C-alpha cells in the first residue's frame, strides 16, 4: 500500500471507525469534548476539518464562517484568541489543530484541508508536533492535497474528489491499470455510497480498489443496518456521526 511504512495511521485495526467531527452527543461537533467522546466510544480515527485564523493558525472547523452561530463573520477574519473565546456550548470553543493534536497524543487524525490558506499552517502544526505518522491529510481539491502532501514527507493521503471521479470511471470500465495510475500515492478513497443516482460503493468498485492496494472508507454512514451492509460489502472503514453505533455494528459483525 502507498504511503509511509512508518505510518501509525494505517496500523489501526479493521474495520476503521472514523468519528466524523467527533461524537456530537452532548458535545458540539469538531471540539475537544466531541473528540474525547468519540475516542471513549471506540473510534479508531478522528475525522476533522481545518481552516485558518486571521493570524495564521490552523483552526478546526468544518464551516468557513460563523453563520451557524448567527454571526456574519468568517473564520479567517478572527484571530485564534478571539475564536477560542466563542462559546459553542457545553463549555467548548474553537480549537487549533495543534491543541487537538496535543490533547490527544495517541489519536489518529483524518484531516480535510478546507482552504488553500490553511495548507501551510496545518502542515506546520503537524510537522512541529511530529504528528505526521498518525495523520492522514486530504482535500477535495487535488492541487491543495498535493501541496500539503509535499509539505509533509511520508504522510499518507486519501484521494481528492477529482481523483475519486476518475477512479470510479476507470473501475466501472474495468481499467485496472488506469485505477492504479490515478490513485498512485493515495492509501484510501473516501466516498459516499451514492452520488445522486450513481452508486459508488459497489462490489466491483471495492474489489478494484483493494486490487490496487487502496482502502475504501464510506461516508457518512449513521444507520446500523447500512453499516453492517457496507462492512459485508468489504469496505475498510466507516465515516460516521455515530461512533457508538458504528463500533457496536462492527462488533456484532465480527
C-alpha positions as CSV (number, residue, x, y, z in Angstrom):
1,X,0.0,0.0,0.0
2,X,1.2,3.5,-0.8
3,X,2.4,5.8,2.0
4,X,4.9,5.8,4.7
5,X,6.0,2.5,6.1
6,X,6.2,4.2,9.5
7,X,2.5,5.3,9.4
8,X,0.7,4.7,12.7
9,X,-2.4,5.9,11.0
10,X,-2.5,2.7,9.0
11,X,-1.8,0.5,12.0
12,X,-5.3,0.8,13.4
13,X,-7.5,-2.3,13.5
14,X,-10.1,-3.1,10.9
15,X,-12.8,-2.0,10.3
16,X,-11.7,1.6,10.7
17,X,-14.3,3.8,12.5
18,X,-13.8,7.4,11.7
19,X,-15.6,9.8,14.1
20,X,-16.9,12.4,11.7
21,X,-16.1,15.7,13.5
22,X,-16.0,13.7,16.8
23,X,-19.1,12.3,18.5
24,X,-21.5,15.2,18.8
25,X,-23.7,13.7,21.5
26,X,-24.0,16.3,24.3
27,X,-21.0,18.0,22.7
28,X,-20.6,20.4,19.8
29,X,-19.0,18.8,16.7
30,X,-15.3,19.4,16.0
31,X,-14.5,20.2,19.6
32,X,-12.2,18.6,22.1
33,X,-15.2,17.3,24.0
34,X,-16.6,15.6,20.9
35,X,-13.2,14.1,20.1
36,X,-12.9,12.8,23.7
37,X,-16.3,11.2,23.5
38,X,-15.6,9.6,20.1
39,X,-12.3,8.0,21.4
40,X,-14.1,6.8,24.6
41,X,-16.8,5.2,22.4
42,X,-14.1,3.3,20.5
43,X,-13.3,5.4,17.4
44,X,-10.1,4.3,15.7
45,X,-9.7,7.6,13.9
46,X,-10.9,11.2,14.4
47,X,-12.1,12.9,11.2
48,X,-11.9,16.7,11.2
49,X,-11.6,19.8,9.1
50,X,-9.2,22.7,9.1
51,X,-9.5,26.4,8.2
52,X,-7.1,29.2,9.2
53,X,-7.4,32.1,11.6
54,X,-6.6,35.7,10.7
55,X,-3.2,35.3,12.4
56,X,-2.3,32.2,10.5
57,X,-3.2,29.4,12.9
58,X,-4.8,26.2,11.7
59,X,-8.2,26.0,13.2
60,X,-10.6,23.1,13.5
61,X,-13.8,24.0,11.8
62,X,-16.0,22.5,9.0
63,X,-17.6,25.7,8.1
64,X,-15.7,28.7,6.7
65,X,-17.8,31.1,8.8
66,X,-19.9,31.5,11.9
67,X,-23.2,31.6,10.1
68,X,-24.5,28.6,12.1
69,X,-24.0,30.7,15.2
70,X,-25.9,33.7,13.8
71,X,-22.7,35.7,13.2
72,X,-21.8,37.2,9.8
73,X,-18.0,36.7,10.1
74,X,-15.5,34.3,8.6
75,X,-13.1,32.1,10.5
76,X,-10.2,33.9,8.7
77,X,-11.4,37.3,9.9
78,X,-10.8,36.3,13.6
79,X,-7.6,35.7,15.5
80,X,-7.2,32.4,17.3
81,X,-7.6,34.1,20.6
82,X,-11.0,35.5,19.5
83,X,-12.1,32.1,18.2
84,X,-11.2,30.4,21.5
85,X,-13.5,32.8,23.4
86,X,-16.6,31.9,21.4
87,X,-19.0,29.7,23.3
88,X,-20.1,26.7,21.3
89,X,-22.0,25.1,24.1
90,X,-21.1,22.5,26.8
91,X,-18.1,24.6,27.8
92,X,-16.5,24.2,24.4
93,X,-15.0,26.7,21.9
94,X,-13.0,26.6,18.7
95,X,-9.6,24.9,19.0
96,X,-6.4,24.9,17.0
97,X,-5.2,21.8,15.2
98,X,-2.1,21.9,17.3
99,X,-4.1,21.9,20.6
100,X,-6.1,19.0,19.4
101,X,-3.0,17.0,18.5
102,X,-1.5,17.8,21.9
103,X,-4.8,17.0,23.7
104,X,-4.9,13.5,22.1
105,X,-1.3,12.5,21.6
106,X,-2.1,8.9,20.6
107,X,-5.1,9.6,18.4
108,X,-5.1,9.2,14.6
109,X,-6.4,12.2,12.8
110,X,-8.0,12.3,9.3
111,X,-7.7,15.9,8.3
112,X,-9.5,17.6,5.5
113,X,-7.8,20.9,4.5
114,X,-10.6,23.2,3.5
115,X,-8.8,26.2,2.0
116,X,-5.5,26.9,0.3
117,X,-4.6,29.3,3.1
118,X,-4.9,26.6,5.6
119,X,-2.5,24.2,3.9
120,X,0.8,25.6,5.3
121,X,-0.4,26.3,8.8
122,X,-1.9,22.8,9.1
123,X,1.3,21.2,7.8
124,X,3.4,23.4,10.2
125,X,1.3,22.3,13.2
126,X,1.6,18.6,12.2
127,X,5.3,18.8,11.5
128,X,6.2,20.8,14.6
129,X,4.4,18.3,16.8
130,X,6.0,15.3,14.9
131,X,2.5,14.0,14.3
132,X,3.0,13.1,10.6
133,X,2.9,9.3,11.2
134,X,-0.5,9.5,12.9
135,X,-2.4,11.7,10.4
136,X,-3.9,11.4,7.0
137,X,-4.2,14.6,5.1
138,X,-6.7,15.2,2.2
139,X,-8.7,17.8,0.4
140,X,-11.5,17.8,-2.1
141,X,-9.1,19.9,-4.2
142,X,-6.3,17.9,-5.9
143,X,-3.8,20.8,-6.1
144,X,-4.3,21.6,-2.5
145,X,-4.0,17.9,-1.5
146,X,-0.7,17.6,-3.4
147,X,0.6,20.8,-1.8
148,X,0.0,19.6,1.7
149,X,1.5,16.1,1.0
150,X,4.6,17.8,-0.4
151,X,5.0,19.7,2.9
152,X,4.8,16.5,5.0
153,X,7.2,13.9,3.6
154,X,6.0,10.4,4.4
155,X,2.4,11.5,5.3
156,X,-0.5,9.3,4.0
157,X,-3.3,10.8,2.0
158,X,-6.7,9.9,0.5
159,X,-7.9,10.8,-3.0
160,X,-9.3,14.2,-3.8
161,X,-12.7,14.5,-5.5
162,X,-11.3,14.6,-9.0
163,X,-9.2,11.5,-8.4
164,X,-12.1,9.6,-7.0
165,X,-14.2,10.5,-10.0
166,X,-11.5,9.2,-12.4
167,X,-11.0,6.1,-10.3
168,X,-14.8,5.4,-10.3
169,X,-15.0,5.7,-14.0
170,X,-11.9,3.5,-14.6
171,X,-13.2,0.9,-12.2
172,X,-16.6,0.8,-13.8
173,X,-14.9,0.1,-17.2
174,X,-12.6,-2.5,-15.7
175,X,-9.4,-0.4,-16.4
176,X,-7.2,-1.7,-13.6
177,X,-4.0,-0.1,-14.8
178,X,-5.7,3.3,-15.0
179,X,-7.1,2.9,-11.5
180,X,-3.5,2.2,-10.3
181,X,-2.1,5.3,-12.1
182,X,-4.9,7.6,-10.9
183,X,-4.5,6.6,-7.2
184,X,-0.7,6.4,-7.1
185,X,0.4,7.9,-3.7
186,X,-3.1,7.5,-2.1
187,X,-3.8,4.9,0.6
188,X,-7.6,5.3,0.5
189,X,-10.6,6.6,-1.3
190,X,-13.2,8.1,1.0
191,X,-16.5,8.1,-0.8
192,X,-20.3,8.3,-0.3
193,X,-22.2,5.2,-1.0
194,X,-24.1,7.1,-3.7
195,X,-23.6,10.3,-5.6
196,X,-27.0,11.2,-6.8
197,X,-28.4,8.3,-8.8
198,X,-24.9,6.7,-9.2
199,X,-23.9,4.1,-6.7
200,X,-20.2,4.3,-6.0
201,X,-19.7,1.7,-3.3
202,X,-20.4,-1.4,-5.4
203,X,-18.8,-4.8,-5.0
204,X,-16.9,-4.2,-8.3
205,X,-15.5,-0.8,-7.1
206,X,-14.5,-2.2,-3.7
207,X,-12.8,-5.2,-5.3
208,X,-10.9,-3.0,-7.8
209,X,-9.7,-0.6,-5.1
210,X,-8.4,-3.5,-3.0
211,X,-6.7,-4.9,-6.0
212,X,-5.0,-1.6,-6.4
213,X,-3.9,-1.6,-2.7
214,X,-6.3,1.2,-1.7
215,X,-8.7,1.2,1.2
216,X,-12.4,2.2,0.8
217,X,-13.9,4.4,3.5
218,X,-17.6,5.1,3.2
219,X,-19.2,8.3,4.4
220,X,-21.3,9.5,6.2
221,X,-22.9,6.3,7.5
222,X,-25.2,6.6,10.5
223,X,-27.7,3.8,10.2
224,X,-26.5,0.5,11.8
225,X,-28.1,-1.6,9.0
226,X,-26.2,0.4,6.4
227,X,-23.0,-0.1,8.5
228,X,-23.4,-3.8,8.5
229,X,-24.3,-4.0,4.8
230,X,-21.3,-1.9,3.8
231,X,-18.9,-3.9,6.0
232,X,-20.2,-7.1,4.5
233,X,-19.6,-5.5,1.1
234,X,-15.9,-5.2,2.1
235,X,-15.4,-1.5,2.9
236,X,-12.5,-1.0,5.2
237,X,-13.9,1.9,7.2
238,X,-17.0,3.9,8.1
239,X,-17.0,7.6,8.5
240,X,-19.9,8.3,10.9
241,X,-21.5,10.8,13.2
242,X,-22.4,7.9,15.4
243,X,-19.2,6.3,16.6
244,X,-21.1,4.5,19.3
245,X,-23.4,2.8,16.8
246,X,-20.5,2.0,14.3
247,X,-18.4,0.4,17.0
248,X,-21.4,-1.7,18.0
249,X,-22.1,-2.7,14.4
250,X,-18.5,-3.7,13.8
251,X,-18.5,-5.8,17.0
252,X,-21.8,-7.6,16.0
253,X,-20.5,-8.3,12.6
254,X,-17.2,-9.8,13.8
